[in-house]
Amino acid sequence: MRSLLITILFASSIISAQESTTISLDSVTDLTKAEAYLKSNKGKGNKLITFNEEKHKTTLATDLLKLPVGGKKSIENDIEKTTYKVVEKNSITHYRGSYILLDSNKNNIEKTKSIRDKIITDYNNGYPFDFLAKKYSVAKNATRGGDTGWFINGEMDIILEVAITDNTHDLNSIFSYDDPEKNHFYIILKTYLPKEIKEIKVLKTVERLY
């Protein structure tokens, strides 16, 4: 009888705790409240996640991007219940391009400019830009053909960001841009126009079921 009573009390405490968590989660209506929730609920797995419709193509991300602010999706197994709640939704201007970085610290400036001119000539003669990037660029993204991927203001080196986001160049045009202070010489291909991309911030919570 005593063991049965203890079991009932234990089960009740779990249910009560789960109901309390649900109530707290229901009260989260924006990013500020989500951050406050995380401070008071420091359980393993609880965190804020950002999903971007271009960078995240999973089924979960696709489902969450369709939800309005306040919308929830739960996934449950035998051990735990994971809930995702959309707390913020924005449409943010993103930029994308491709570039080749030449470093005149390794060659003198005149030789670097000569290599730059040859690359532009080769591109205009039909050589693929990604091939030229892999051959000449000293940037980390050379292995993916110089592609920057989608980015927002403030995520890249300011000199490079200004060059890529410059709206005076036409789509698919190739041009050079110099950073004399660092002795960096860029060859930039304008591969994309600016694009509004949806992003959401999601509060993830994990509840143990036993």
C-alpha positions, 0 to 999 in steps of 0.5 A: 500500500505504501509503495503504491502511494509513493508511486501515485505521488511520484506520477502526480509530481511528474504530471504536475511538472509537465503541466507547469512546463506547458504553461510556461511554454504557452506564456512565451510569445516573443524572443525576450520571453524565450530567453527568460524561459531558458534562464529559468528552465536550464534543462538539457536540450532547451535552447534557441535555434535559428532556421533559414529557408535557404540554409536549412532544408530538412523536413523539420525546418520546412514544417517550422517555417510554415508556422506562424509566430506562436506555432508549435510542433512536438516530436515524442518518443518513449523517453522524451517529448521535444517541442519547437515553438516559433517565437520570431519570424523575419524576412531578411535581405541576403546577398550572394556572390563568388570571388577569387582572392589573390594575396600580393604578400605572396607575390609582388603587386605587379605580378598579382595584378598580372595574374588577376588580369589573366584570370579575368581574360580566361573567364571571358574566354570560357573558363568556368569561374569555379575552376579558376577559383579552385586554381588561384584563390587563397580564400577558404571557400576556393574549394567550393568555387569561390561561392559565398553562400547566402549572407547578411550584412555584418557576416563578412569582411567589410571590404568584401561585403561592400564589393559584393553588395555593390548594386552598380554591377549587373548580374553575371558581371565580373569585376575586380576590387582591391584592399590596399591595406591588406594587399588583397586583390579580389575578382568578383562574379555577381552570381545572384541579386539580393534576395529576401529570405525567411528566418525564424527563431525557435525555442526548443524544449525537451521534457522527460516522460518518465 
